[in-house]
Amino acid sequence: MKRRPAPLTVLLTALVVLVAAISVAPFLVMIITSLKASSAIFSSHPQWLPSPVRWDNYLRAFRETPLTDYIENSLIISGGATLLNILAAAPAAYALSRLQFGGKKWILQAVLVTQMFSPVVLVLALYHLISVLNLTDSLWSLILTDGTFSLAFSIWLLTSYFNAIPVEMDEAARLDGCTRIGVFRRVLMPLARPGLAVTALFAFIYAWNEFVFALTFIATPDRNPLTVGLFDFVGRYEVQWNLLMAASVIAVVPVILIFMFIERHLVEGLTAGAVR
C-alpha cells in the first residue's frame, strides 16, 4: 500500500512551486513582451500571448541600436574583471587559509566590511581616482572597478574552499620538494577548480549587471556596456517596450550559456566548501 505524503511535505512542495513560479514570472513576461507589436502592448484589451508573434523585434533591436558593440564591450569588461578578480582573490585566499600570522581574523572581518559599502556612496571618489589615472571613458576603468568590488566576496568564498582542502596535501607536496608557490599552483589550484568556477561566475555576473560605474565613467556611446546601452530604447516621450524586452532577453543569454557550461563545477563548488 502506497504511503500518502506527509502534510508538511505537501506544504513545502507547494511553497517551493509558488516561489519558483514567482521567480520565473518576470522572465516569462519579458519574453512574451519581446514578441509583441507596439500596438498590442498599449492596447486597452491586453493579450497574454502575442498575436501575431513578432520575431523581427530581435532583428530590429540590432538594427536600431549598436547592440553588437554593447555586447562586445560587456564581454570585454566582464571577462577582464573576472580574470583580474581571480588573479587577486586566489593568492589572498590561499594566504588567509594556509599562512599563520597575527590579525588574520581581523583581516577577514575587514574584507567582509568592505562589502557593506554601496557603489553609489563611493562613485564620486572613484571617479576622481579614475580621472587622476587618466582612465575616464575607458573600458579599463570598468574592468578595474568591477573586478575590485566583487573581490571581497571572492576572497571569502575561496578562503572557505581552501580551508576544506586537507593541509596534509600541502605537507606531502612540500616533502616531495615542492615550494610554497608550487603547492599553491600545482596542488591547491587544480583541487580548487570547482570553487574557482563559482567565484568566476559570481564575478562575471556582477560585472555583467553593473550599471552605476558604467553610466558615470563612460562618455562615448560606442563604449557603453549592455546595461547602459539598453537605455537607447527609452526615449523622452516613448519607451519601446517590445524592443527593450527583446534586448533584455539577448542580455540574459550569455549568462545562461556560461552557467550551463560550468554547472557541474558550480554544484561541486557550492557544496564542497561547506564540508571539511
C-alpha positions as CSV (number, residue, x, y, z in Angstrom):
1,M,0.0,0.0,0.0
2,K,1.4,3.4,-1.0
3,R,2.1,5.8,1.8
4,R,0.5,9.2,1.5
5,P,2.9,12.1,1.6
6,A,3.0,13.9,5.0
7,P,1.1,17.2,5.2
8,L,4.4,19.1,5.9
9,T,5.9,17.6,2.7
10,V,2.9,18.7,0.6
11,L,3.1,22.2,2.2
12,L,6.8,22.6,1.5
13,T,6.4,21.3,-2.1
14,A,3.6,23.8,-2.7
15,L,5.7,26.6,-1.2
16,V,8.7,25.7,-3.4
17,V,6.4,25.6,-6.5
18,L,4.9,29.0,-5.6
19,V,8.4,30.6,-5.0
20,A,9.6,29.2,-8.4
21,A,6.5,30.5,-10.2
22,I,7.0,34.0,-8.7
23,S,10.7,33.9,-9.7
24,V,10.1,32.8,-13.3
25,A,7.1,35.0,-13.9
26,P,9.1,38.2,-14.7
27,F,11.2,36.3,-17.3
28,L,8.0,34.9,-18.9
29,V,6.5,38.4,-19.1
30,M,9.8,39.7,-20.6
31,I,9.9,37.0,-23.3
32,I,6.2,37.5,-24.1
33,T,6.5,41.3,-24.3
34,S,9.5,40.9,-26.6
35,L,7.4,39.1,-29.1
36,K,4.5,41.6,-29.2
37,A,3.8,44.5,-31.5
38,S,3.8,48.0,-30.0
39,S,0.1,48.3,-30.6
40,A,-0.6,45.1,-28.6
41,I,1.4,46.4,-25.6
42,F,-0.5,49.6,-25.3
43,S,-3.9,48.0,-26.2
44,S,-6.9,48.6,-23.9
45,H,-7.6,44.9,-24.2
46,P,-4.2,43.3,-23.3
47,Q,-3.3,39.8,-24.6
48,W,-1.3,37.4,-22.5
49,L,0.0,35.6,-25.6
50,P,1.4,37.7,-28.6
51,S,-0.7,37.5,-31.7
52,P,0.9,37.8,-34.2
53,V,4.3,36.8,-32.9
54,R,6.8,39.4,-33.9
55,W,10.2,37.6,-34.1
56,D,11.5,40.6,-36.1
57,N,11.7,42.6,-32.8
58,Y,15.0,40.9,-32.1
59,L,16.4,41.9,-35.5
60,R,15.1,45.5,-35.0
61,A,16.9,45.6,-31.7
62,F,20.1,45.0,-33.5
63,R,19.3,47.3,-36.4
64,E,18.1,50.3,-34.5
65,T,21.0,50.4,-31.9
66,P,24.7,49.2,-31.9
67,L,23.7,46.3,-29.8
68,T,26.6,44.2,-31.1
69,D,29.1,46.8,-29.8
70,Y,27.3,46.9,-26.5
71,I,27.6,43.1,-26.1
72,E,31.2,43.1,-27.1
73,N,32.0,45.8,-24.6
74,S,30.2,43.9,-21.8
75,L,32.1,40.7,-22.7
76,I,35.4,42.5,-22.6
77,I,34.6,44.3,-19.3
78,S,33.1,41.2,-17.6
79,G,35.9,38.9,-18.9
80,G,38.6,41.3,-17.8
81,A,37.1,42.0,-14.4
82,T,36.6,38.2,-13.8
83,L,40.2,37.5,-14.7
84,L,41.5,40.3,-12.5
85,N,39.3,39.2,-9.7
86,I,40.5,35.6,-9.7
87,L,44.2,36.6,-10.1
88,A,43.9,38.7,-6.9
89,A,41.5,36.6,-4.9
90,A,43.2,33.2,-5.2
91,P,46.6,34.2,-3.7
92,A,44.9,36.3,-1.0
93,A,42.5,33.4,-0.1
94,Y,45.5,31.0,0.0
95,A,47.4,33.3,2.4
96,L,44.4,33.6,4.7
97,S,43.8,29.9,4.7
98,R,47.3,28.5,5.0
99,L,49.6,31.1,6.4
100,Q,49.7,31.8,10.2
101,F,50.1,35.5,11.1
102,G,48.7,37.9,13.7
103,G,45.4,39.6,12.9
104,K,44.3,37.2,10.3
105,K,40.8,37.0,11.7
106,W,40.6,40.8,11.8
107,I,41.7,41.0,8.1
108,L,38.9,38.6,7.2
109,Q,36.4,40.8,9.1
110,A,37.8,43.9,7.4
111,V,37.4,42.2,4.0
112,L,33.8,41.4,4.8
113,V,33.1,45.0,6.0
114,T,34.1,46.4,2.6
115,Q,31.0,44.6,1.1
116,M,28.8,46.9,3.2
117,F,29.7,50.0,1.1
118,S,27.4,50.8,-1.7
119,P,28.9,51.7,-5.1
120,V,26.7,54.9,-5.0
121,V,28.5,56.1,-1.9
122,L,31.9,55.7,-3.5
123,V,31.2,56.7,-7.0
124,L,32.4,60.3,-6.7
125,A,35.7,59.3,-5.0
126,L,36.3,56.6,-7.6
127,Y,35.6,59.0,-10.4
128,H,38.2,61.3,-9.1
129,L,40.7,58.4,-8.8
130,I,39.9,57.3,-12.4
131,S,40.4,60.8,-13.6
132,V,43.8,61.0,-11.9
133,L,44.8,57.7,-13.5
134,N,43.6,59.1,-16.9
135,L,41.2,56.2,-17.4
136,T,38.0,58.1,-17.9
137,D,35.9,57.0,-20.9
138,S,37.9,53.8,-21.0
139,L,36.9,50.1,-20.6
140,W,39.8,49.7,-18.2
141,S,38.1,51.9,-15.7
142,L,35.2,49.4,-15.5
143,I,37.4,46.4,-15.6
144,L,39.3,47.7,-12.5
145,T,36.3,48.8,-10.5
146,D,34.1,45.8,-11.3
147,G,36.9,43.4,-10.6
148,T,37.7,45.1,-7.3
149,F,34.2,45.5,-6.0
150,S,33.5,41.7,-6.2
151,L,36.9,40.9,-4.7
152,A,35.8,40.7,-1.1
153,F,33.2,38.1,-1.8
154,S,35.6,36.1,-3.9
155,I,38.3,36.1,-1.1
156,W,35.7,34.9,1.4
157,L,34.4,32.2,-0.9
158,L,37.9,30.9,-1.9
159,T,39.2,31.0,1.7
160,S,36.3,28.8,2.8
161,Y,37.0,26.4,-0.1
162,F,40.8,26.3,0.6
163,N,40.0,25.5,4.3
164,A,38.1,22.4,3.1
165,I,41.2,21.0,1.4
166,P,43.3,18.9,3.9
167,V,46.5,20.5,5.0
168,E,48.2,17.1,4.7
169,M,48.2,17.5,0.9
170,D,50.3,20.6,1.3
171,E,52.7,18.8,3.6
172,A,53.0,15.8,1.2
173,A,53.9,18.1,-1.7
174,R,56.4,20.0,0.4
175,L,58.1,16.7,1.3
176,D,58.4,16.0,-2.4
177,G,60.4,19.2,-2.8
178,C,57.6,21.5,-3.9
179,T,57.9,25.2,-2.9
180,R,55.0,27.0,-1.3
181,I,54.2,28.7,-4.6
182,G,54.4,25.3,-6.3
183,V,52.0,23.8,-3.8
184,F,49.6,26.7,-4.5
185,R,49.9,26.4,-8.3
186,R,50.2,22.6,-8.8
187,V,48.2,21.2,-5.9
188,L,45.6,23.6,-4.5
189,M,44.6,25.4,-7.7
190,P,43.6,22.2,-9.5
191,L,41.8,20.9,-6.5
192,A,40.0,24.3,-6.1
193,R,38.7,24.3,-9.7
194,P,35.0,24.0,-8.6
195,G,35.4,26.8,-6.2
196,L,37.2,28.9,-8.8
197,A,34.3,28.3,-11.2
198,V,31.8,29.5,-8.6
199,T,33.9,32.6,-7.9
200,A,34.4,33.4,-11.6
201,L,30.6,33.0,-12.2
202,F,29.7,35.5,-9.5
203,A,32.4,37.9,-10.5
204,F,31.3,37.7,-14.2
205,I,27.6,38.3,-13.3
206,Y,28.4,41.2,-11.1
207,A,30.4,42.9,-13.9
208,W,27.8,42.0,-16.5
209,N,25.0,43.6,-14.5
210,E,26.9,46.6,-13.2
211,F,25.3,50.0,-14.1
212,V,26.3,52.9,-11.9
213,F,30.0,52.9,-12.7
214,A,29.4,52.3,-16.4
215,L,27.0,55.3,-16.5
216,T,29.4,57.5,-14.6
217,F,32.8,56.6,-16.2
218,I,31.9,56.2,-19.9
219,A,31.1,59.2,-22.0
220,T,31.4,57.8,-25.6
221,P,28.2,55.9,-26.6
222,D,30.1,53.3,-28.6
223,R,32.0,52.2,-25.5
224,N,28.9,51.7,-23.3
225,P,28.2,48.2,-22.0
226,L,24.9,46.5,-22.5
227,T,23.3,47.7,-19.2
228,V,23.7,51.3,-20.3
229,G,23.0,50.6,-24.0
230,L,19.5,49.3,-23.1
231,F,18.6,52.9,-22.4
232,D,18.7,53.6,-26.2
233,F,15.1,52.1,-26.2
234,V,14.0,54.6,-23.6
235,G,13.0,57.9,-25.4
236,R,11.9,61.2,-24.0
237,Y,8.3,60.6,-24.8
238,E,8.1,56.9,-25.6
239,V,9.6,53.6,-24.4
240,Q,9.9,50.9,-27.0
241,W,9.0,48.1,-24.6
242,N,9.0,45.3,-27.1
243,L,12.5,46.1,-28.4
244,L,13.7,46.8,-24.8
245,M,12.5,43.4,-23.7
246,A,14.0,41.7,-26.8
247,A,17.4,43.3,-26.0
248,S,17.0,42.2,-22.3
249,V,16.4,38.6,-23.4
250,I,19.6,38.8,-25.5
251,A,21.4,40.2,-22.5
252,V,20.5,37.2,-20.4
253,V,21.6,34.6,-22.9
254,P,25.4,34.9,-22.3
255,V,25.0,34.4,-18.5
256,I,22.7,31.3,-19.1
257,L,25.3,29.8,-21.5
258,I,28.1,30.3,-19.1
259,F,26.0,28.8,-16.3
260,M,25.2,25.8,-18.4
261,F,28.9,25.3,-19.3
262,I,30.1,25.3,-15.7
263,E,27.0,23.9,-14.0
264,R,28.8,20.7,-12.8
265,H,31.6,22.7,-11.3
266,L,29.1,25.2,-9.8
267,V,27.3,22.5,-7.8
268,E,30.6,21.0,-6.6
269,G,31.9,24.3,-5.6
270,L,28.8,25.4,-3.6
271,T,28.7,22.1,-1.6
272,A,32.4,21.3,-1.1
273,G,33.2,24.5,0.8
274,A,30.6,23.5,3.5
275,V,32.2,20.1,4.2
276,R,35.5,19.6,6.0
